């Protein structure tokens, strides 16, 4: 922090943006955090016991953030139900279904779900869940880059995905939304399945 502050210009007009840039360079803040602070949205960087670091993605049910979990003391993927669904009982039930399905599953090819929770804000309850932070890209993104996967790679991806789906079926569930968007692949070729919002739970 001292190193960042020492490089600030003397002009008061430049101070906020210059400070933000310096803190990003020193990795005290992420670019996302700096932008939010410069816009005066500092309250959006804290959520329950989490420190928001970046946006990981936006889906049909809500937004997924890269966050620091102060209880677990590690980075997590924090999924927060979209503002427009906060008072929609059906969408809230679907969000919780996805998280509960994830909590029941434990397999190396499935992104692990840690927690399902509800917090309060001035406008009512907010549903959220936390998951394993898995640095990867979706299968459709990978294909967009390389156009065609080598046969061996395609077979490996399919086999890993099949292992995950087999574990889902053994737990009495059906994913029902298997598509390239929900298949993640990291730099080492490890595959993980995500998004169980349409899973069917067999409670019998």
NORUR-V96459 format. One record per backbone hydrogen bond with DSSP energy under -0.5 kcal/mol. NH is the residue of the N-H (numbers start at 1). CO is the residue of the C=O. E is the energy in kcal/mol with one decimal. If there is no record, write none. Layout:
nh->NH co->CO e->E
nh->NH co->CO e->E
//
This chain:
nh->5 co->1 e->-2.5
nh->6 co->2 e->-1.9
nh->7 co->3 e->-0.5
nh->7 co->4 e->-1.1
nh->8 co->5 e->-1.5
nh->15 co->12 e->-0.9
nh->18 co->14 e->-2.6
nh->19 co->15 e->-3.0
nh->20 co->16 e->-2.3
nh->21 co->17 e->-2.7
nh->22 co->18 e->-2.5
nh->23 co->19 e->-2.5
nh->24 co->20 e->-1.9
nh->25 co->21 e->-2.5
nh->26 co->22 e->-2.1
nh->27 co->24 e->-1.4
nh->28 co->23 e->-2.6
nh->29 co->23 e->-1.6
nh->33 co->53 e->-0.6
nh->34 co->30 e->-2.5
nh->35 co->31 e->-2.3
nh->36 co->32 e->-2.3
nh->37 co->33 e->-2.4
nh->38 co->34 e->-2.4
nh->39 co->35 e->-1.4
nh->40 co->37 e->-1.6
nh->41 co->36 e->-2.9
nh->44 co->41 e->-1.3
nh->45 co->42 e->-1.6
nh->46 co->43 e->-1.2
nh->47 co->50 e->-2.4
nh->50 co->47 e->-2.3
nh->51 co->68 e->-2.0
nh->52 co->45 e->-2.7
nh->52 co->50 e->-0.6
nh->53 co->66 e->-3.3
nh->54 co->66 e->-1.6
nh->56 co->54 e->-0.5
nh->56 co->64 e->-2.9
nh->57 co->64 e->-1.9
nh->59 co->62 e->-3.1
nh->63 co->80 e->-1.9
nh->64 co->57 e->-3.3
nh->65 co->63 e->-0.5
nh->65 co->78 e->-3.2
nh->66 co->54 e->-2.5
nh->67 co->65 e->-0.6
nh->67 co->76 e->-2.6
nh->68 co->51 e->-2.5
nh->69 co->67 e->-0.6
nh->69 co->74 e->-2.8
nh->70 co->49 e->-2.3
nh->70 co->68 e->-0.8
nh->73 co->69 e->-2.2
nh->74 co->69 e->-1.1
nh->76 co->67 e->-2.9
nh->77 co->131 e->-2.6
nh->78 co->65 e->-2.8
nh->78 co->76 e->-0.7
nh->79 co->77 e->-0.6
nh->79 co->129 e->-2.9
nh->80 co->63 e->-2.7
nh->80 co->78 e->-0.5
nh->81 co->127 e->-2.4
nh->82 co->61 e->-3.0
nh->85 co->82 e->-1.8
nh->86 co->83 e->-1.3
nh->88 co->85 e->-1.9
nh->89 co->87 e->-0.8
nh->92 co->88 e->-2.5
nh->93 co->89 e->-2.1
nh->94 co->90 e->-1.9
nh->95 co->91 e->-2.4
nh->96 co->92 e->-2.2
nh->97 co->93 e->-2.3
nh->98 co->94 e->-2.1
nh->99 co->95 e->-1.8
nh->100 co->96 e->-3.0
nh->101 co->97 e->-2.4
nh->102 co->98 e->-2.1
nh->103 co->99 e->-2.3
nh->104 co->100 e->-1.2
nh->105 co->101 e->-0.6
nh->105 co->102 e->-0.9
nh->110 co->107 e->-2.0
nh->111 co->193 e->-2.0
nh->113 co->102 e->-0.7
nh->114 co->130 e->-2.7
nh->115 co->130 e->-1.4
nh->117 co->128 e->-3.1
nh->119 co->126 e->-2.5
nh->121 co->124 e->-2.4
nh->124 co->121 e->-1.7
nh->126 co->119 e->-3.2
nh->128 co->117 e->-2.7
nh->129 co->79 e->-2.2
nh->130 co->115 e->-2.1
nh->131 co->77 e->-2.4
nh->132 co->112 e->-3.1
nh->133 co->75 e->-0.5
nh->134 co->132 e->-0.9
nh->135 co->133 e->-0.6
nh->136 co->134 e->-0.7
nh->137 co->185 e->-2.2
nh->139 co->180 e->-1.2
nh->139 co->183 e->-2.5
nh->140 co->180 e->-0.7
nh->141 co->138 e->-0.6
nh->142 co->138 e->-2.2
nh->143 co->139 e->-2.5
nh->144 co->140 e->-1.5
nh->145 co->141 e->-1.5
nh->146 co->142 e->-2.5
nh->147 co->143 e->-2.6
nh->148 co->146 e->-2.3
nh->154 co->150 e->-2.7
nh->155 co->151 e->-2.5
nh->156 co->152 e->-2.0
nh->157 co->153 e->-2.7
nh->158 co->154 e->-2.4
nh->159 co->155 e->-2.4
nh->160 co->156 e->-2.4
nh->161 co->157 e->-2.5
nh->162 co->158 e->-2.3
nh->163 co->159 e->-2.1
nh->164 co->160 e->-1.9
nh->165 co->161 e->-2.5
nh->166 co->162 e->-2.4
nh->167 co->163 e->-1.8
nh->168 co->164 e->-1.9
nh->169 co->165 e->-2.4
nh->170 co->166 e->-2.0
nh->171 co->167 e->-1.0
nh->171 co->168 e->-0.6
nh->172 co->169 e->-1.8
nh->173 co->168 e->-1.9
nh->174 co->200 e->-0.6
nh->179 co->177 e->-0.6
nh->182 co->179 e->-1.8
nh->183 co->180 e->-1.3
nh->184 co->182 e->-0.5
nh->184 co->192 e->-3.1
nh->185 co->137 e->-2.7
nh->186 co->190 e->-2.1
nh->189 co->186 e->-1.7
nh->192 co->184 e->-2.1
nh->193 co->109 e->-2.5
nh->194 co->182 e->-2.1
nh->199 co->196 e->-1.7
nh->200 co->174 e->-1.2
nh->201 co->199 e->-0.5
nh->202 co->172 e->-1.0
nh->202 co->200 e->-0.5
nh->203 co->201 e->-0.9
//
